Amino acid sequence: MGELSKDIMQMLEWLGYFGNDPEGGITRLLYSKEWLNAQKALEDWMNKESFNVHFDEVGNLFGGLQGTKYPDETIMTGSHVDTVSNGGLYDGQYGIVAGLLAVKYLKETYGQPLRNLQVVSMAEEEGSRFPYTFWGSKNIVGTAERKEVESIVDFDGVAFVDAMRECNFNFRKESRELRNDLKAFVEIHIEQGSVLETEQKPVGVVHSIVGQRRFTVEVIGEANHAGTTPMSYRKDAVQAASAMINDVINRADKHGDPLVATIGKIEVKPNVVNVVPGYALFTMDIRHTEKDALVQFTEEITTSLKNIAEERKVELKIDMWMDADPVPMDKHVVEVIERECLEQGLNYKLMHSGAGHDAQILAPFVPSAMIFVPSRQGISHNPAEYTEPHDLAEGVKVLIGTLYNLAYKE
């Protein structure tokens, strides 16, 4: 275990060098110099291990072993190589490192698999440079649409298309048939939450990824003098918005797990001390593992917000700009992972993921599941992101056993 922990940490630090941020974290954004250097370094590593290696058109990197009996069937693992701005050492790249070390071990121990065994370093998941997420996995399954990115730019005004072509990548050829060889996808990832650490579980087996609905709520009142406008005469946008926010959080508390509701952004205008605010904006992020419950709760709070607006004599605009259904993981793949945990005597937890992952994009097309390892204090997207090397190794051991069962057995 000690040697495996050491190998994992060395590879994480090596890969983290590409995008090493002066502030202490990692910044490796899609189609940046740091991103390209990381993908090329991973390509070199795979070639030295005699993996079959190739890039697809958009920059997803694949490498692995050829199957001896079922060359038309592929078991895939991996994660995304991009990071948020000034992110941590583990998000995304742990899944790539774990996959590489797992496949290397399986090759050295058991030789060629019956089915193809492949590690993917996906081009992008985070949406940190351009306003588009899951570019890597969406291109693998064919749900990425060219028109969605042709006109987008980053914060510096650099066009998505220009950045992509600068790295010598291009759009996926729509005439090319999509892959039909993928028989399973297993993504290993840090939890990015505190459940495993709190419950002292070294491994989580993910059975579903939550659905999400995101809203922007605008409250339009009337700006007025703070000293001369009696309370009963006011159309105070902040007063109304605060009542709405309080109502949403109270309802979420009452509903309980696994539903979560977050008010992540608040804006006020004119935002000065002596003016009754005439405008307020806030965002809502609502998540649940079951679609019916998610829909019911969001409809309930939408009705409640409208009632509050009417009572407070303000106008209300509600824009639901994200509506992603919950995604169940494949029961068979989940069972394979669970069985491996039991055989290794691990105190694991069957759980859902409260964050989005590439596995949710692949799952409707490829039998998919996830393995989680703990995150210290639940911190992620932050240089303070940390997972104990022992837990990292436990996760890789489960991944090794899972891939062996899927790729080496009949």
Helices and strands as residue ranges (DSSP letters): H 2-16, H 33-48, E 52-55, E 61-65, E 70-80, H 93-110, E 115-122, H 135-141, H 146-149, H 160-166, E 182-190, H 195-199, E 204-209, E 211-220, E 224-225, G 231-233, H 237-255, E 260-262, E 266-269, E 275-276, E 279-288, H 291-312, E 315-324, E 327-328, H 331-343, E 349-353, H 358-362, E 368-373, G 376-378, H 389-407
